[in-house]
Amino acid sequence: MTRLVTATIAIAGLAVMIALDAAATPPNPYKAPKLLALGSGVAPSGGFCGALPDPAGK
């Protein structure tokens, strides 16, 4: 297989996936997430994997 065939298949596959996604759930700009979301602003609680252990052992 050449690169042209592989690239054509990959782009066609992406187009099919985007078309199926758009057909299943039409885009709604009023319910879309923010373009740049760096977090919810809520402090993590419970089993947060990024939390470092407390050196004081509390």
C-alpha positions as a printed Julia matrix, in Angstrom:
58×3 Matrix{Float64}:
   0.0    0.0    0.0
   1.25   3.43  -0.78
   1.03   6.49   1.41
  -1.63   7.99  -0.84
  -3.92   4.99  -0.36
  -3.33   4.92   3.4
  -3.91   8.65   3.77
  -7.08   8.46   1.68
  -8.45   5.63   3.81
  -7.58   7.51   7.03
  -9.22  10.75   5.89
 -12.3    8.88   4.65
 -12.54   7.1    8.01
 -12.35  10.38   9.9
 -15.02  11.9    7.65
 -17.32   8.91   8.28
 -16.79   9.15  12.06
 -17.53  12.9   12.06
 -20.64  12.36   9.91
 -21.95   9.62  12.21
 -21.3   11.75  15.28
 -23.06  14.77  13.77
 -26.01  12.61  12.7
 -26.37  11.03  16.15
 -26.21  14.3   18.11
 -26.71  17.49  16.11
 -24.46  20.31  17.35
 -26.11  22.74  19.76
 -24.07  25.91  20.33
 -26.01  26.71  23.51
 -24.97  23.46  25.21
 -21.43  23.3   23.85
 -18.56  23.32  26.36
 -16.29  26.31  26.61
 -13.62  26.55  23.96
 -10.86  26.67  26.58
 -11.73  24.88  29.82
  -8.89  24.62  32.29
 -10.94  23.02  35.04
 -14.21  23.43  36.88
 -12.78  25.5   39.73
 -13.94  22.93  42.28
 -11.28  21.6   44.63
 -10.57  17.87  44.19
 -11.85  15.52  46.86
 -11.8   11.8   47.43
  -9.46   9.59  45.42
  -7.7   12.19  43.3
  -4.65  10.59  41.68
  -2.8   13.89  41.3
  -2.94  14.73  44.99
   0.42  14.58  46.7
   0.7   12.95  50.12
   0.77  15.25  53.13
   4.32  15.34  54.58
   2.91  15.94  58.07
   0.87  12.73  57.86
  -2.48  14.4   58.41
